[in-house]
Amino acid sequence: MAVPVACNLCGANEAQLLFPNTLGTDRRSGSIERYRCTSSGYGKHLAIVRCTQCGLVYASPRNGDEAILESYEDVVDELYVEEQLGRVLTFERNLRPLLALVGDVEHPRLLDVGCYAGVFLEVATRHGWEAWGVEPSAWAAEEAVRRGLHVIRGTLATAGLAPAWFDVVTLWDVIEHLTDPKGEMQRVNRLLKPGGIICIHTIDIGSLMPRILGPHWPWLMEMHLYYFSRRTLAQLLEENGFQVIRQFSQGRYLLLDYLLAQLQAVSPQLSRLLRGSARRLGLSRRPISINLGDLCTTLARKTAEA
Ligand SMILES: [Zn+2]
């Protein structure tokens, strides 16, 4: 049953409705299909509210935390593995600032939270990192292990990792899916060495696109529970033992065919036509760098115990 949720940042219960629930009586709501990484559940979301005290934007009311975690445990997504090239290019680029921050540690130790099938771990390993991952989806975790990666199935709360052991912890497109971001920041803080780095990449509700598009901003989705701005994310980090180093918008590489497939939401015919043309021209697998300014990376350093 869906129940109202208190603010995860300041604990307040009063919130103002920003976008009403668009799931209606759709019985597929909460179905596993929507929790896939390549799911296109655009335009369908829970009610989204803004805390009247601190301004945090989040989905409420919503189902209990256990039901949400179970949805992720059962996710199976063959498409994700096929769509790898764009991700590899994106992660190659995203790794660079992290390397600069760890300085001259020889084989820095990294943990990727919600690592899915382990694409980032593969990239990091190739660049000399000792890379570990935690992933709730049984299918994705098995896929990563099959590829020879160190991946523990579960969550940070259950993984049993040693404290003060990692130089860097990353969360790529993960924090917006968590039921308790504050608790997760405290767990990450414990796992990091003193002075260790946290890297969070997430959608940015304070950027220009959501202000222009309003209810049509495509990242308003059922599986997104938290919509941080740079300010609310910085506050979350600073209240949990971190000091923000840098926040910057960071896009991603997508294959042309994947982009054209997204056009289905606007016009299935146009999408089919353009995908066919791109195939004939041999351009389907061309990577395109996309940055609409609504995805933000935040780098922060552990300066105190949470
Ligand atoms: Zn609040």
py3Dmol code that shows the C-alpha trace and the ligand (Angstrom):
import py3Dmol

protein = """\
ATOM      1  CA  MET A   1       0.000   0.000   0.000  1.00  0.00           C
ATOM      2  CA  ALA A   2       1.245   3.469  -0.885  1.00  0.00           C
ATOM      3  CA  VAL A   3       1.863   5.701   2.148  1.00  0.00           C
ATOM      4  CA  PRO A   4       3.116   9.321   2.498  1.00  0.00           C
ATOM      5  CA  VAL A   5       6.862   9.548   3.135  1.00  0.00           C
ATOM      6  CA  ALA A   6       8.703  12.066   5.365  1.00  0.00           C
ATOM      7  CA  CYS A   7      11.521  14.143   3.844  1.00  0.00           C
ATOM      8  CA  ASN A   8      14.746  12.102   3.719  1.00  0.00           C
ATOM      9  CA  LEU A   9      16.902  15.213   4.081  1.00  0.00           C
ATOM     10  CA  CYS A  10      15.339  17.162   6.968  1.00  0.00           C
ATOM     11  CA  GLY A  11      12.658  14.824   8.327  1.00  0.00           C
ATOM     12  CA  ALA A  12       9.756  17.258   7.766  1.00  0.00           C
ATOM     13  CA  ASN A  13       6.316  15.874   6.920  1.00  0.00           C
ATOM     14  CA  GLU A  14       4.873  18.888   5.099  1.00  0.00           C
ATOM     15  CA  ALA A  15       5.312  18.839   1.341  1.00  0.00           C
ATOM     16  CA  GLN A  16       3.749  20.612  -1.597  1.00  0.00           C
ATOM     17  CA  LEU A  17       2.505  18.679  -4.656  1.00  0.00           C
ATOM     18  CA  LEU A  18       4.606  19.453  -7.758  1.00  0.00           C
ATOM     19  CA  PHE A  19       3.366  16.825 -10.246  1.00  0.00           C
ATOM     20  CA  PRO A  20       0.311  14.615  -9.647  1.00  0.00           C
ATOM     21  CA  ASN A  21       0.474  10.829 -10.023  1.00  0.00           C
ATOM     22  CA  THR A  22       0.089   9.803 -13.696  1.00  0.00           C
ATOM     23  CA  LEU A  23      -0.048   6.040 -13.109  1.00  0.00           C
ATOM     24  CA  GLY A  24      -3.786   6.185 -12.484  1.00  0.00           C
ATOM     25  CA  THR A  25      -5.285   2.744 -12.186  1.00  0.00           C
ATOM     26  CA  ASP A  26      -2.671   1.150 -14.489  1.00  0.00           C
ATOM     27  CA  ARG A  27      -2.420  -2.364 -13.098  1.00  0.00           C
ATOM     28  CA  ARG A  28       1.069  -2.809 -14.491  1.00  0.00           C
ATOM     29  CA  SER A  29       2.243  -0.124 -12.060  1.00  0.00           C
ATOM     30  CA  GLY A  30       5.147  -1.482 -10.033  1.00  0.00           C
ATOM     31  CA  SER A  31       5.711  -4.286 -12.541  1.00  0.00           C
ATOM     32  CA  ILE A  32       9.264  -5.510 -12.988  1.00  0.00           C
ATOM     33  CA  GLU A  33       9.310  -4.268 -16.567  1.00  0.00           C
ATOM     34  CA  ARG A  34       9.446  -0.669 -15.289  1.00  0.00           C
ATOM     35  CA  TYR A  35      12.543  -1.273 -13.167  1.00  0.00           C
ATOM     36  CA  ARG A  36      14.724  -2.402 -16.048  1.00  0.00           C
ATOM     37  CA  CYS A  37      17.609  -0.140 -16.861  1.00  0.00           C
ATOM     38  CA  THR A  38      16.495   0.198 -20.476  1.00  0.00           C
ATOM     39  CA  SER A  39      12.814   0.565 -19.549  1.00  0.00           C
ATOM     40  CA  SER A  40      11.028   3.398 -21.322  1.00  0.00           C
ATOM     41  CA  GLY A  41       8.371   4.127 -18.693  1.00  0.00           C
ATOM     42  CA  TYR A  42       8.461   7.812 -19.623  1.00  0.00           C
ATOM     43  CA  GLY A  43       5.611  10.020 -18.489  1.00  0.00           C
ATOM     44  CA  LYS A  44       4.394   7.511 -15.893  1.00  0.00           C
ATOM     45  CA  HIS A  45       5.255   8.396 -12.314  1.00  0.00           C
ATOM     46  CA  LEU A  46       4.096   8.583  -8.729  1.00  0.00           C
ATOM     47  CA  ALA A  47       2.997  11.879  -7.180  1.00  0.00           C
ATOM     48  CA  ILE A  48       6.080  14.102  -6.862  1.00  0.00           C
ATOM     49  CA  VAL A  49       6.292  16.577  -3.981  1.00  0.00           C
ATOM     50  CA  ARG A  50       8.659  19.275  -2.694  1.00  0.00           C
ATOM     51  CA  CYS A  51       9.509  19.475   1.019  1.00  0.00           C
ATOM     52  CA  THR A  52       8.293  22.834   2.323  1.00  0.00           C
ATOM     53  CA  GLN A  53      11.214  22.991   4.793  1.00  0.00           C
ATOM     54  CA  CYS A  54      14.332  22.145   2.762  1.00  0.00           C
ATOM     55  CA  GLY A  55      13.130  21.938  -0.859  1.00  0.00           C
ATOM     56  CA  LEU A  56      13.984  18.249  -1.471  1.00  0.00           C
ATOM     57  CA  VAL A  57      11.863  16.832  -4.316  1.00  0.00           C
ATOM     58  CA  TYR A  58      10.699  13.216  -3.997  1.00  0.00           C
ATOM     59  CA  ALA A  59       7.966  10.701  -4.798  1.00  0.00           C
ATOM     60  CA  SER A  60       5.242  10.405  -2.170  1.00  0.00           C
ATOM     61  CA  PRO A  61       3.069   8.556  -1.330  1.00  0.00           C
ATOM     62  CA  ARG A  62       4.724   5.316  -2.411  1.00  0.00           C
ATOM     63  CA  ASN A  63       4.952   1.597  -1.690  1.00  0.00           C
ATOM     64  CA  GLY A  64       6.976   0.166   1.182  1.00  0.00           C
ATOM     65  CA  ASP A  65      10.765  -0.074   0.824  1.00  0.00           C
ATOM     66  CA  GLU A  66      10.749  -3.887   0.690  1.00  0.00           C
ATOM     67  CA  ALA A  67       8.363  -4.038  -2.270  1.00  0.00           C
ATOM     68  CA  ILE A  68      10.599  -1.606  -4.177  1.00  0.00           C
ATOM     69  CA  LEU A  69      13.793  -3.568  -3.454  1.00  0.00           C
ATOM     70  CA  GLU A  70      12.083  -6.813  -4.526  1.00  0.00           C
ATOM     71  CA  SER A  71      11.277  -5.236  -7.904  1.00  0.00           C
ATOM     72  CA  TYR A  72      15.007  -4.640  -8.480  1.00  0.00           C
ATOM     73  CA  GLU A  73      16.011  -8.110  -7.312  1.00  0.00           C
ATOM     74  CA  ASP A  74      13.889  -9.651 -10.056  1.00  0.00           C
ATOM     75  CA  VAL A  75      15.015  -7.426 -12.935  1.00  0.00           C
ATOM     76  CA  VAL A  76      16.197  -9.187 -16.110  1.00  0.00           C
ATOM     77  CA  ASP A  77      17.421  -6.964 -18.937  1.00  0.00           C
ATOM     78  CA  GLU A  78      19.155  -8.580 -21.913  1.00  0.00           C
ATOM     79  CA  LEU A  79      18.998  -5.299 -23.849  1.00  0.00           C
ATOM     80  CA  TYR A  80      21.392  -3.603 -21.422  1.00  0.00           C
ATOM     81  CA  VAL A  81      24.273  -5.863 -22.369  1.00  0.00           C
ATOM     82  CA  GLU A  82      23.621  -5.292 -26.072  1.00  0.00           C
ATOM     83  CA  GLU A  83      23.647  -1.517 -25.501  1.00  0.00           C
ATOM     84  CA  GLN A  84      27.176  -1.609 -24.136  1.00  0.00           C
ATOM     85  CA  LEU A  85      29.281   0.514 -26.451  1.00  0.00           C
ATOM     86  CA  GLY A  86      27.709   3.845 -25.438  1.00  0.00           C
ATOM     87  CA  ARG A  87      28.167   2.982 -21.773  1.00  0.00           C
ATOM     88  CA  VAL A  88      31.813   2.028 -22.175  1.00  0.00           C
ATOM     89  CA  LEU A  89      32.574   5.380 -23.851  1.00  0.00           C
ATOM     90  CA  THR A  90      30.638   7.266 -21.159  1.00  0.00           C
ATOM     91  CA  PHE A  91      32.445   5.479 -18.328  1.00  0.00           C
ATOM     92  CA  GLU A  92      35.874   5.889 -19.936  1.00  0.00           C
ATOM     93  CA  ARG A  93      35.272   9.623 -19.828  1.00  0.00           C
ATOM     94  CA  ASN A  94      33.736   9.619 -16.322  1.00  0.00           C
ATOM     95  CA  LEU A  95      36.678   7.748 -14.827  1.00  0.00           C
ATOM     96  CA  ARG A  96      39.227  10.466 -15.652  1.00  0.00           C
ATOM     97  CA  PRO A  97      38.378  13.021 -12.919  1.00  0.00           C
ATOM     98  CA  LEU A  98      38.382  10.200 -10.332  1.00  0.00           C
ATOM     99  CA  LEU A  99      41.887   9.156 -11.263  1.00  0.00           C
ATOM    100  CA  ALA A 100      43.040  12.759 -10.880  1.00  0.00           C
ATOM    101  CA  LEU A 101      41.525  12.908  -7.352  1.00  0.00           C
ATOM    102  CA  VAL A 102      43.090   9.741  -5.905  1.00  0.00           C
ATOM    103  CA  GLY A 103      46.550  11.028  -6.760  1.00  0.00           C
ATOM    104  CA  ASP A 104      49.412   8.533  -6.762  1.00  0.00           C
ATOM    105  CA  VAL A 105      47.732   5.502  -5.122  1.00  0.00           C
ATOM    106  CA  GLU A 106      49.031   2.620  -7.257  1.00  0.00           C
ATOM    107  CA  HIS A 107      45.950   0.393  -7.561  1.00  0.00           C
ATOM    108  CA  PRO A 108      43.189   2.517  -6.053  1.00  0.00           C
ATOM    109  CA  ARG A 109      40.280   0.508  -4.672  1.00  0.00           C
ATOM    110  CA  LEU A 110      36.857   1.395  -5.991  1.00  0.00           C
ATOM    111  CA  LEU A 111      33.316   0.300  -5.104  1.00  0.00           C
ATOM    112  CA  ASP A 112      30.476   0.822  -7.570  1.00  0.00           C
ATOM    113  CA  VAL A 113      27.082   0.776  -5.832  1.00  0.00           C
ATOM    114  CA  GLY A 114      24.310  -0.576  -8.074  1.00  0.00           C
ATOM    115  CA  CYS A 115      26.909  -1.713 -10.608  1.00  0.00           C
ATOM    116  CA  TYR A 116      24.350  -3.650 -12.655  1.00  0.00           C
ATOM    117  CA  ALA A 117      26.119  -5.935 -15.168  1.00  0.00           C
ATOM    118  CA  GLY A 118      29.494  -4.354 -14.301  1.00  0.00           C
ATOM    119  CA  VAL A 119      30.376  -2.221 -17.338  1.00  0.00           C
ATOM    120  CA  PHE A 120      31.978   0.501 -15.173  1.00  0.00           C
ATOM    121  CA  LEU A 121      33.932  -2.133 -13.220  1.00  0.00           C
ATOM    122  CA  GLU A 122      35.364  -3.510 -16.467  1.00  0.00           C
ATOM    123  CA  VAL A 123      36.434  -0.045 -17.595  1.00  0.00           C
ATOM    124  CA  ALA A 124      38.009   0.747 -14.199  1.00  0.00           C
ATOM    125  CA  THR A 125      39.811  -2.625 -14.067  1.00  0.00           C
ATOM    126  CA  ARG A 126      41.299  -1.980 -17.504  1.00  0.00           C
ATOM    127  CA  HIS A 127      42.713   1.276 -16.137  1.00  0.00           C
ATOM    128  CA  GLY A 128      44.443  -0.400 -13.202  1.00  0.00           C
ATOM    129  CA  TRP A 129      41.825   0.000 -10.470  1.00  0.00           C
ATOM    130  CA  GLU A 130      40.879  -2.761  -8.031  1.00  0.00           C
ATOM    131  CA  ALA A 131      37.130  -2.608  -8.679  1.00  0.00           C
ATOM    132  CA  TRP A 132      34.273  -4.048  -6.620  1.00  0.00           C
ATOM    133  CA  GLY A 133      30.523  -3.857  -7.129  1.00  0.00           C
ATOM    134  CA  VAL A 134      27.276  -4.361  -5.234  1.00  0.00           C
ATOM    135  CA  GLU A 135      24.082  -5.090  -7.155  1.00  0.00           C
ATOM    136  CA  PRO A 136      20.595  -6.166  -6.010  1.00  0.00           C
ATOM    137  CA  SER A 137      19.408  -7.713  -9.311  1.00  0.00           C
ATOM    138  CA  ALA A 138      20.243 -11.430  -9.277  1.00  0.00           C
ATOM    139  CA  TRP A 139      20.405 -11.560 -13.081  1.00  0.00           C
ATOM    140  CA  ALA A 140      22.730  -8.533 -13.397  1.00  0.00           C
ATOM    141  CA  ALA A 141      24.996  -9.635 -10.536  1.00  0.00           C
ATOM    142  CA  GLU A 142      25.354 -13.130 -12.060  1.00  0.00           C
ATOM    143  CA  GLU A 143      26.092 -11.595 -15.451  1.00  0.00           C
ATOM    144  CA  ALA A 144      28.878  -9.492 -13.861  1.00  0.00           C
ATOM    145  CA  VAL A 145      30.356 -12.481 -12.002  1.00  0.00           C
ATOM    146  CA  ARG A 146      30.245 -14.529 -15.208  1.00  0.00           C
ATOM    147  CA  ARG A 147      32.442 -11.829 -16.750  1.00  0.00           C
ATOM    148  CA  GLY A 148      35.006 -12.314 -13.977  1.00  0.00           C
ATOM    149  CA  LEU A 149      34.150  -9.224 -11.904  1.00  0.00           C
ATOM    150  CA  HIS A 150      34.067  -8.899  -8.084  1.00  0.00           C
ATOM    151  CA  VAL A 151      30.352  -8.329  -7.572  1.00  0.00           C
ATOM    152  CA  ILE A 152      28.350  -9.011  -4.431  1.00  0.00           C
ATOM    153  CA  ARG A 153      24.647  -9.566  -4.899  1.00  0.00           C
ATOM    154  CA  GLY A 154      22.660  -7.368  -2.525  1.00  0.00           C
ATOM    155  CA  THR A 155      22.818  -3.830  -1.175  1.00  0.00           C
ATOM    156  CA  LEU A 156      25.341  -1.881   0.923  1.00  0.00           C
ATOM    157  CA  ALA A 157      23.221  -2.694   3.968  1.00  0.00           C
ATOM    158  CA  THR A 158      23.650  -6.454   3.379  1.00  0.00           C
ATOM    159  CA  ALA A 159      27.005  -6.764   1.578  1.00  0.00           C
ATOM    160  CA  GLY A 160      29.173  -7.012   4.724  1.00  0.00           C
ATOM    161  CA  LEU A 161      32.072  -4.945   3.344  1.00  0.00           C
ATOM    162  CA  ALA A 162      34.968  -3.888   5.595  1.00  0.00           C
ATOM    163  CA  PRO A 163      34.967  -0.277   6.900  1.00  0.00           C
ATOM    164  CA  ALA A 164      37.518   2.325   5.703  1.00  0.00           C
ATOM    165  CA  TRP A 165      38.598   0.074   2.822  1.00  0.00           C
ATOM    166  CA  PHE A 166      37.840   2.012  -0.383  1.00  0.00           C
ATOM    167  CA  ASP A 167      39.516   5.020  -2.009  1.00  0.00           C
ATOM    168  CA  VAL A 168      36.471   5.804  -4.155  1.00  0.00           C
ATOM    169  CA  VAL A 169      32.762   4.894  -4.066  1.00  0.00           C
ATOM    170  CA  THR A 170      30.640   5.630  -7.141  1.00  0.00           C
ATOM    171  CA  LEU A 171      26.857   5.751  -7.645  1.00  0.00           C
ATOM    172  CA  TRP A 172      25.997   6.125 -11.341  1.00  0.00           C
ATOM    173  CA  ASP A 173      22.273   6.824 -11.846  1.00  0.00           C
ATOM    174  CA  VAL A 174      21.549   5.048  -8.573  1.00  0.00           C
ATOM    175  CA  ILE A 175      20.749   7.550  -5.790  1.00  0.00           C
ATOM    176  CA  GLU A 176      17.435   8.547  -7.426  1.00  0.00           C
ATOM    177  CA  HIS A 177      16.259   4.911  -7.104  1.00  0.00           C
ATOM    178  CA  LEU A 178      17.116   4.436  -3.408  1.00  0.00           C
ATOM    179  CA  THR A 179      14.464   4.423  -0.695  1.00  0.00           C
ATOM    180  CA  ASP A 180      16.852   6.000   1.873  1.00  0.00           C
ATOM    181  CA  PRO A 181      19.616   8.150   0.319  1.00  0.00           C
ATOM    182  CA  LYS A 182      20.635   9.539   3.736  1.00  0.00           C
ATOM    183  CA  GLY A 183      21.217   6.066   5.195  1.00  0.00           C
ATOM    184  CA  GLU A 184      23.180   5.151   2.066  1.00  0.00           C
ATOM    185  CA  MET A 185      25.464   8.208   2.465  1.00  0.00           C
ATOM    186  CA  GLN A 186      26.230   7.072   6.020  1.00  0.00           C
ATOM    187  CA  ARG A 187      27.067   3.560   4.798  1.00  0.00           C
ATOM    188  CA  VAL A 188      29.296   4.940   2.030  1.00  0.00           C
ATOM    189  CA  ASN A 189      31.033   7.202   4.558  1.00  0.00           C
ATOM    190  CA  ARG A 190      31.918   4.192   6.735  1.00  0.00           C
ATOM    191  CA  LEU A 191      33.313   2.240   3.760  1.00  0.00           C
ATOM    192  CA  LEU A 192      35.609   5.060   2.600  1.00  0.00           C
ATOM    193  CA  LYS A 193      39.127   5.630   3.886  1.00  0.00           C
ATOM    194  CA  PRO A 194      39.662   9.059   5.521  1.00  0.00           C
ATOM    195  CA  GLY A 195      39.864  11.553   2.656  1.00  0.00           C
ATOM    196  CA  GLY A 196      38.178   9.065   0.283  1.00  0.00           C
ATOM    197  CA  ILE A 197      36.053  10.223  -2.635  1.00  0.00           C
ATOM    198  CA  ILE A 198      32.347   9.752  -3.338  1.00  0.00           C
ATOM    199  CA  CYS A 199      31.064  10.293  -6.872  1.00  0.00           C
ATOM    200  CA  ILE A 200      27.329  10.637  -7.490  1.00  0.00           C
ATOM    201  CA  HIS A 201      25.798  10.994 -10.934  1.00  0.00           C
ATOM    202  CA  THR A 202      22.067  11.727 -10.984  1.00  0.00           C
ATOM    203  CA  ILE A 203      19.290  13.687 -12.636  1.00  0.00           C
ATOM    204  CA  ASP A 204      19.235  17.414 -11.705  1.00  0.00           C
ATOM    205  CA  ILE A 205      15.772  18.867 -10.944  1.00  0.00           C
ATOM    206  CA  GLY A 206      17.341  22.334 -10.526  1.00  0.00           C
ATOM    207  CA  SER A 207      18.683  22.449 -14.102  1.00  0.00           C
ATOM    208  CA  LEU A 208      17.132  24.251 -17.059  1.00  0.00           C
ATOM    209  CA  MET A 209      15.417  21.283 -18.822  1.00  0.00           C
ATOM    210  CA  PRO A 210      12.949  20.388 -16.034  1.00  0.00           C
ATOM    211  CA  ARG A 211      12.076  24.066 -15.673  1.00  0.00           C
ATOM    212  CA  ILE A 212      11.322  24.339 -19.393  1.00  0.00           C
ATOM    213  CA  LEU A 213       9.601  20.980 -19.800  1.00  0.00           C
ATOM    214  CA  GLY A 214       7.728  20.882 -16.473  1.00  0.00           C
ATOM    215  CA  PRO A 215       5.574  17.726 -16.334  1.00  0.00           C
ATOM    216  CA  HIS A 216       7.053  16.559 -19.687  1.00  0.00           C
ATOM    217  CA  TRP A 217      10.611  16.263 -18.378  1.00  0.00           C
ATOM    218  CA  PRO A 218      11.389  12.646 -19.381  1.00  0.00           C
ATOM    219  CA  TRP A 219      13.147  11.778 -16.095  1.00  0.00           C
ATOM    220  CA  LEU A 220       9.878  11.952 -14.152  1.00  0.00           C
ATOM    221  CA  MET A 221       9.483   8.172 -13.898  1.00  0.00           C
ATOM    222  CA  GLU A 222       7.942   5.670 -11.510  1.00  0.00           C
ATOM    223  CA  MET A 223      11.301   4.162 -10.597  1.00  0.00           C
ATOM    224  CA  HIS A 224      12.801   7.548  -9.652  1.00  0.00           C
ATOM    225  CA  LEU A 225      12.054   8.263  -5.989  1.00  0.00           C
ATOM    226  CA  TYR A 226      14.387  11.259  -5.409  1.00  0.00           C
ATOM    227  CA  TYR A 227      14.949  14.317  -7.604  1.00  0.00           C
ATOM    228  CA  PHE A 228      17.968  16.121  -6.162  1.00  0.00           C
ATOM    229  CA  SER A 229      19.176  19.565  -7.198  1.00  0.00           C
ATOM    230  CA  ARG A 230      22.847  20.483  -6.816  1.00  0.00           C
ATOM    231  CA  ARG A 231      21.897  22.304  -3.611  1.00  0.00           C
ATOM    232  CA  THR A 232      19.901  19.492  -1.951  1.00  0.00           C
ATOM    233  CA  LEU A 233      22.533  16.891  -2.907  1.00  0.00           C
ATOM    234  CA  ALA A 234      25.333  19.072  -1.530  1.00  0.00           C
ATOM    235  CA  GLN A 235      23.351  19.474   1.694  1.00  0.00           C
ATOM    236  CA  LEU A 236      22.847  15.697   1.970  1.00  0.00           C
ATOM    237  CA  LEU A 237      26.587  15.133   1.546  1.00  0.00           C
ATOM    238  CA  GLU A 238      27.672  17.889   3.917  1.00  0.00           C
ATOM    239  CA  GLU A 239      25.352  16.656   6.669  1.00  0.00           C
ATOM    240  CA  ASN A 240      26.873  13.178   6.376  1.00  0.00           C
ATOM    241  CA  GLY A 241      30.608  13.808   6.684  1.00  0.00           C
ATOM    242  CA  PHE A 242      31.526  14.939   3.150  1.00  0.00           C
ATOM    243  CA  GLN A 243      32.810  18.145   1.622  1.00  0.00           C
ATOM    244  CA  VAL A 244      31.760  18.855  -1.974  1.00  0.00           C
ATOM    245  CA  ILE A 245      34.693  19.314  -4.353  1.00  0.00           C
ATOM    246  CA  ARG A 246      32.909  19.950  -7.631  1.00  0.00           C
ATOM    247  CA  GLN A 247      29.468  19.682  -9.318  1.00  0.00           C
ATOM    248  CA  PHE A 248      29.186  19.670 -13.096  1.00  0.00           C
ATOM    249  CA  SER A 249      26.703  18.630 -15.751  1.00  0.00           C
ATOM    250  CA  GLN A 250      27.782  15.476 -17.508  1.00  0.00           C
ATOM    251  CA  GLY A 251      25.985  13.837 -20.395  1.00  0.00           C
ATOM    252  CA  ARG A 252      26.485  10.445 -21.956  1.00  0.00           C
ATOM    253  CA  TYR A 253      27.188   8.665 -25.195  1.00  0.00           C
ATOM    254  CA  LEU A 254      24.212   6.962 -26.800  1.00  0.00           C
ATOM    255  CA  LEU A 255      24.177   4.974 -30.006  1.00  0.00           C
ATOM    256  CA  LEU A 256      22.237   6.621 -32.805  1.00  0.00           C
ATOM    257  CA  ASP A 257      19.898   3.620 -33.073  1.00  0.00           C
ATOM    258  CA  TYR A 258      19.078   3.867 -29.351  1.00  0.00           C
ATOM    259  CA  LEU A 259      18.300   7.581 -29.683  1.00  0.00           C
ATOM    260  CA  LEU A 260      16.044   7.012 -32.686  1.00  0.00           C
ATOM    261  CA  ALA A 261      14.263   4.188 -30.847  1.00  0.00           C
ATOM    262  CA  GLN A 262      13.369   6.712 -28.098  1.00  0.00           C
ATOM    263  CA  LEU A 263      11.477   8.701 -30.751  1.00  0.00           C
ATOM    264  CA  GLN A 264       8.809   5.979 -30.618  1.00  0.00           C
ATOM    265  CA  ALA A 265       7.223   7.950 -27.774  1.00  0.00           C
ATOM    266  CA  VAL A 266       6.634  10.836 -30.211  1.00  0.00           C
ATOM    267  CA  SER A 267       5.999   8.989 -33.484  1.00  0.00           C
ATOM    268  CA  PRO A 268       6.446   5.224 -33.995  1.00  0.00           C
ATOM    269  CA  GLN A 269       6.381   5.670 -37.790  1.00  0.00           C
ATOM    270  CA  LEU A 270       9.057   8.369 -37.837  1.00  0.00           C
ATOM    271  CA  SER A 271      11.171   6.296 -35.449  1.00  0.00           C
ATOM    272  CA  ARG A 272      10.931   3.213 -37.713  1.00  0.00           C
ATOM    273  CA  LEU A 273      11.714   5.246 -40.810  1.00  0.00           C
ATOM    274  CA  LEU A 274      14.798   6.953 -39.357  1.00  0.00           C
ATOM    275  CA  ARG A 275      16.145   3.733 -37.805  1.00  0.00           C
ATOM    276  CA  GLY A 276      15.829   2.049 -41.202  1.00  0.00           C
ATOM    277  CA  SER A 277      17.689   4.904 -42.912  1.00  0.00           C
ATOM    278  CA  ALA A 278      20.442   4.900 -40.296  1.00  0.00           C
ATOM    279  CA  ARG A 279      20.864   1.124 -40.747  1.00  0.00           C
ATOM    280  CA  ARG A 280      21.143   1.425 -44.515  1.00  0.00           C
ATOM    281  CA  LEU A 281      23.739   4.185 -44.122  1.00  0.00           C
ATOM    282  CA  GLY A 282      25.678   2.075 -41.618  1.00  0.00           C
ATOM    283  CA  LEU A 283      25.247   4.726 -38.882  1.00  0.00           C
ATOM    284  CA  SER A 284      23.151   2.753 -36.338  1.00  0.00           C
ATOM    285  CA  ARG A 285      26.075   2.066 -34.033  1.00  0.00           C
ATOM    286  CA  ARG A 286      27.600   5.531 -34.200  1.00  0.00           C
ATOM    287  CA  PRO A 287      28.002   6.987 -30.666  1.00  0.00           C
ATOM    288  CA  ILE A 288      26.547  10.456 -30.142  1.00  0.00           C
ATOM    289  CA  SER A 289      27.537  12.571 -27.122  1.00  0.00           C
ATOM    290  CA  ILE A 290      24.404  14.021 -25.528  1.00  0.00           C
ATOM    291  CA  ASN A 291      24.414  16.621 -22.760  1.00  0.00           C
ATOM    292  CA  LEU A 292      21.163  18.464 -22.074  1.00  0.00           C
ATOM    293  CA  GLY A 293      22.508  19.793 -18.769  1.00  0.00           C
ATOM    294  CA  ASP A 294      20.008  17.814 -16.684  1.00  0.00           C
ATOM    295  CA  LEU A 295      22.411  15.107 -15.485  1.00  0.00           C
ATOM    296  CA  CYS A 296      24.889  16.178 -12.827  1.00  0.00           C
ATOM    297  CA  THR A 297      28.020  14.631 -11.365  1.00  0.00           C
ATOM    298  CA  THR A 298      28.984  15.564  -7.816  1.00  0.00           C
ATOM    299  CA  LEU A 299      32.426  14.781  -6.390  1.00  0.00           C
ATOM    300  CA  ALA A 300      32.951  15.020  -2.639  1.00  0.00           C
ATOM    301  CA  ARG A 301      35.605  14.073  -0.094  1.00  0.00           C
ATOM    302  CA  LYS A 302      35.086  12.329   3.236  1.00  0.00           C
ATOM    303  CA  THR A 303      36.156  14.850   5.865  1.00  0.00           C
ATOM    304  CA  ALA A 304      34.461  13.395   8.975  1.00  0.00           C
ATOM    305  CA  GLU A 305      32.844  10.189  10.217  1.00  0.00           C
ATOM    306  CA  ALA A 306      29.081  10.279   9.550  1.00  0.00           C
TER     307      ALA A 306
END
"""
ligand_1 = """\
1
ZN
Zn 13.073 18.500 3.844
"""
view = py3Dmol.view(width=600, height=400)
view.addModel(protein, "pdb")
view.setStyle({"model": 0}, {"cartoon": {"style": "trace"}})
view.addModel(ligand_1, "xyz")
view.setStyle({"model": 1}, {"stick": {}})
view.zoomTo()
view.show()
